[in-house]
Amino acid sequence: MAEKSKDLSKPRKTLPQKMVHGGFWISFIKIIRKVLSLIRLLVIGRILAPSDFGLMGIALLTMSALETFSAFGLGQALIQKKENTNQYLDAAWTVLILRGFIIFIMVYLTAPFVAFFFHTPEVKLIIQVLGLVTFFEAFTNIGVIFFQKELEFDKVFIYRFVGISTNFIVAVIAAIILRSVWALVLGLLAEKIVSIPISYLIHPYRPHISKDIAKARELFSFGKWILGSSILVFIGEHIDDIFVGRVLSAMALGFYQMAYRISNMLETEFTQVISSVAFPAYAKIQDKPARLQKAYFRIMRLTVSISLPITVGMVLLAPEFTRIFLSEKWMPMVSAMQLLAVAGLIKSIVSTGSPLFVGSGFPKYEFYMQLIRGLTILITIYPLILLMGISGAALGVILSITGMLVVWYPLSQKITRTYWRKYFNTFWPPLLCSSLMAGSISVAKFYWNPIQQSWSLAISIFVMIVVINIGVYIASMYLVQKYYPDYDIFSEVKFLYNSLVKR
């Protein structure tokens, strides 16, 4: 077939052009997703009870567990290969379909046991219906993987946007009508079903069932480290959910997961944007140390300069945000939300190492990092939950992610061939400017009490405080760069802007 003979991974632009262009479209996709997701959370959060979010959390936790323990890392293996990978597509697609079917059967059969484990019989049917999500998703056109490999994320935007919008519309309308957890279920199911035909419309490749076991085995030889890392990531990211849901309650899990989603919304998505763009870029320059070091610290500066002020703002304004936008019924989650924001900051920093390790051909380093994280949280999570409730779970997350620094720092230093001073010079400017911003926010809070104001006025003042302090941070960064020109964050932002607008 014509599609099969064509080299789908043939590059058409230079790496810097693709990295910038890809970063723009990934950012755009993530912004749209996060805006719609935040609006959906705020709207549905006012309609549904925390226990409803807890039930959905248990169901998604079950799905995530089965998906993780059967993740072969086929997509990452296809991206990391520098040669033509067209011959591997059908084998990968076939494995993914078999995996989706097996997961659906396992989800359906294990749902009663999960409901018993969490003492929530109503979650059984929810889990079984969500099992269809993974099965449907497996039929997505495998050809779209090359949009990520070649950083052509503008072509991904259409089918991602359609799916995201469908989820938003269906979930909000269903919440208003049903006023139950099924609104969240229907939204997710609708997103996955609609996304499948779109993937075939935007990419010409037409996958077929393959019996080429050798090709699948070759991909798995790389993906086995991804599988190991994925299992450890699951333990690190979801063991706290399991303990909160089992030891405390579904309602406590609802509080905890809402706190996690909001506190990590911006930082996590920014990190995912960086990883999606940086991983294929690192794979292309893995044998050029000077270029690799320059690219890594450019990404590090952007990550820290954005994540640090977001964390400061989230920690200081969490009580006001929760009271104004979600109502008083969600106030028990505030302390956990503040701790999880700090965890998100540390995670955004160490996560810069993940695409570096895998893209440079060292997936085992990512495995080691996740191993420390998983072991730490397994040891600390239970006693901390008994002692402090959902805040204890959040503290356990901080400790586990902090443990990842032990691997991240020396190994990223080894790959980029640099010294500690490079890291120090990357961190201190945004730390100083974020401290000035924190002082400004604290002064504003001293004179402001949203409880004594109307809802619309409280929202207006909250937005004004956020906007003003973004200005404080940017102005501070400008002054730092003026007297310390080596920290060229604005010139890098300008370069990105010129590359996007004037390319």
Residue pairs with C-beta under 8 A, 6 or more apart in sequence:
1 206
3 204
3 205
3 206
4 86
4 205
6 86
6 204
7 84
7 86
8 86
8 89
8 143
8 146
8 205
9 84
9 85
9 86
9 146
9 149
9 150
11 18
11 150
12 150
13 21
15 281
15 284
15 285
16 499
17 499
17 503
18 150
18 151
18 152
18 281
19 151
19 277
19 278
19 281
20 496
20 499
20 500
20 503
21 151
21 152
21 153
21 154
21 499
21 500
21 503
22 151
22 152
22 153
22 276
22 277
23 273
23 277
23 496
24 153
24 496
24 500
25 153
25 154
25 156
25 157
26 153
26 273
26 276
26 277
27 273
28 157
29 153
29 156
29 157
29 160
29 161
30 269
30 270
30 272
30 273
32 161
32 164
33 160
33 164
33 269
34 265
34 266
34 269
36 164
36 165
36 167
36 168
37 164
37 168
37 261
37 265
38 262
38 265
39 168
40 167
40 168
40 171
40 172
40 187
41 258
41 261
41 262
42 325
42 326
43 172
43 175
44 171
44 172
44 175
44 183
44 184
45 53
45 258
45 326
45 327
45 330
46 326
46 327
47 175
47 176
47 179
48 175
48 179
48 180
48 181
48 183
48 184
49 251
49 254
49 329
50 251
50 254
50 255
50 258
50 329
50 330
51 249
51 250
51 251
51 254
52 180
52 181
52 184
52 254
53 181
53 184
53 253
53 254
53 257
53 258
54 120
54 245
54 249
54 250
54 251
54 252
54 253
54 254
54 255
54 257
55 120
55 122
55 123
55 126
55 181
55 250
55 254
56 126
56 181
56 184
56 185
57 241
57 245
57 250
57 253
57 254
57 257
58 114
58 118
58 120
58 123
58 127
58 245
58 250
58 253
59 123
59 126
59 127
59 130
59 185
60 130
61 238
61 241
61 242
61 245
62 107
62 110
62 111
62 114
62 127
62 130
63 103
63 107
63 127
63 130
63 131
63 133
63 134
64 234
64 238
65 234
65 238
66 103
66 106
66 107
66 110
66 134
67 103
67 134
68 230
68 231
68 233
68 234
69 231
69 234
70 99
70 102
70 103
71 226
71 227
71 230
71 231
72 95
72 99
72 219
72 220
72 223
72 226
72 227
73 219
73 220
73 222
73 223
73 224
73 225
73 226
73 227
73 230
73 363
74 92
74 95
74 96
74 219
74 220
74 223
75 92
75 145
75 148
76 222
76 223
76 226
76 279
76 358
76 363
77 219
77 220
77 222
77 223
77 226
78 85
78 88
78 89
78 92
78 145
78 149
78 219
79 145
79 148
79 149
79 279
79 280
79 283
80 222
80 283
80 358
80 359
80 361
81 88
81 222
82 283
82 284
85 149
87 215
88 215
88 218
88 219
89 142
89 143
89 145
89 205
89 207
90 142
90 207
90 208
90 209
90 210
90 212
91 210
91 212
91 213
91 215
91 216
91 219
92 142
92 215
92 216
92 219
93 142
93 207
93 208
93 210
94 209
94 210
94 211
94 216
95 216
96 138
96 142
97 138
97 139
97 209
99 138
100 134
100 135
100 136
100 137
100 138
100 139
101 135
101 138
103 131
103 134
103 135
104 131
104 132
104 134
104 135
107 127
107 128
107 130
107 131
107 134
108 128
108 131
110 127
111 123
111 124
111 125
111 127
111 128
111 131
112 124
114 123
114 124
114 127
115 121
115 122
115 123
115 124
115 127
117 246
118 245
118 246
118 250
120 250
123 250
126 181
126 182
126 185
129 185
129 189
130 185
130 188
130 189
132 189
133 188
133 189
133 192
136 192
136 193
136 196
137 192
137 195
137 196
139 196
140 195
140 196
140 199
141 199
141 200
141 203
141 205
141 206
141 207
142 205
142 207
143 199
143 203
143 204
143 205
143 206
143 207
144 155
144 156
144 159
144 199
144 202
144 203
146 152
146 203
146 205
147 153
147 155
147 156
147 203
148 156
148 276
148 280
149 280
150 280
151 277
151 280
151 281
153 276
153 277
155 202
155 203
156 202
158 198
158 201
158 202
159 195
159 198
159 199
159 201
159 202
160 195
162 194
162 195
162 198
163 191
163 192
163 194
163 195
163 198
164 191
166 187
166 190
166 191
166 194
167 187
167 188
167 190
167 191
168 187
170 186
170 187
170 190
170 191
171 183
171 184
171 186
171 187
171 188
172 183
172 187
174 182
174 183
174 186
174 187
175 183
175 184
177 183
200 206
210 216
222 363
225 363
225 364
225 366
225 367
226 358
226 363
228 367
228 370
229 363
229 366
229 367
229 370
232 367
232 370
232 371
232 373
232 374
233 370
233 373
235 370
235 373
235 374
235 377
235 378
236 370
236 373
236 374
236 377
236 400
236 401
239 374
239 377
239 378
239 381
240 256
240 377
240 381
240 393
240 394
240 396
240 397
241 253
241 256
241 257
243 381
243 382
243 385
243 393
244 252
244 253
244 256
244 385
244 390
244 393
245 252
245 253
247 382
247 385
247 386
248 385
248 389
248 390
252 389
252 390
255 330
255 332
255 333
255 336
255 390
256 333
256 336
256 390
256 393
256 394
258 326
258 330
258 333
259 333
259 334
259 336
259 337
259 340
259 390
259 394
260 336
260 337
260 340
262 321
262 337
263 314
263 318
263 337
263 338
263 340
263 341
263 343
263 344
264 340
264 341
264 343
264 344
264 347
266 310
267 307
267 310
267 311
267 341
267 344
267 345
267 347
267 348
268 344
268 347
268 348
270 303
270 306
270 307
270 348
271 303
271 307
271 347
271 348
271 351
271 352
274 299
274 302
274 303
274 351
274 352
274 355
275 351
275 354
275 355
278 295
278 296
278 299
278 352
278 355
278 356
278 359
279 354
279 355
279 358
279 359
280 359
281 295
281 359
282 292
282 295
282 296
282 355
282 356
282 358
282 359
282 360
283 359
283 360
283 361
285 291
285 292
285 295
286 292
286 359
286 360
286 361
289 416
289 417
292 356
292 360
292 415
292 416
293 416
293 417
293 418
296 352
296 356
296 412
296 415
296 416
297 416
297 418
297 422
297 426
298 492
299 352
300 349
300 352
300 423
300 426
301 426
301 487
301 489
301 492
302 489
302 492
303 348
303 349
303 352
304 348
304 349
304 426
304 427
304 430
305 429
305 430
305 477
305 489
307 344
307 345
307 348
307 349
308 345
308 430
308 431
308 434
309 430
309 433
309 434
309 437
309 470
309 473
310 341
310 345
311 341
311 342
311 344
311 345
311 434
312 434
312 437
312 438
312 441
313 437
313 441
313 466
313 469
314 321
314 337
314 338
314 341
315 338
315 341
315 342
316 438
316 441
316 442
316 445
317 441
317 445
317 462
317 465
317 466
318 334
318 337
318 338
318 341
319 331
319 334
320 445
320 448
320 450
320 458
320 462
321 462
322 330
322 331
322 333
322 334
322 337
323 331
323 450
323 451
324 450
324 455
324 458
324 459
324 462
325 459
332 390
333 390
335 391
335 394
336 390
336 391
336 393
336 394
337 394
339 391
339 394
339 395
339 397
339 398
340 394
340 397
342 398
343 394
343 397
343 398
343 401
346 398
346 401
346 402
346 404
346 405
347 401
349 408
350 369
350 401
350 404
350 405
350 408
352 412
353 365
353 366
353 369
353 407
353 408
353 411
353 412
354 366
354 369
356 412
356 415
356 416
357 363
357 365
357 366
357 369
357 411
357 412
357 415
358 366
360 415
362 411
362 415
365 407
365 411
368 407
368 411
369 404
369 407
369 408
369 411
370 404
372 400
372 403
372 404
372 406
372 407
373 400
373 401
373 403
373 404
374 400
375 403
376 399
376 400
376 403
377 396
377 397
377 399
377 400
380 395
380 396
380 399
380 400
381 392
381 393
381 396
383 392
384 392
384 393
384 395
384 396
385 392
385 393
385 396
386 392
388 395
409 423
413 419
413 420
413 423
425 486
425 487
429 477
429 480
429 481
429 484
429 487
429 489
430 477
432 476
432 480
433 473
433 476
433 477
433 480
434 473
436 472
436 473
436 476
437 469
437 472
437 473
437 476
440 468
440 469
440 472
441 465
441 469
444 465
444 468
444 469
448 461
448 465
450 458
450 461
450 462
453 461
477 489
477 490
478 490
480 487
481 487
481 488
481 489
481 490
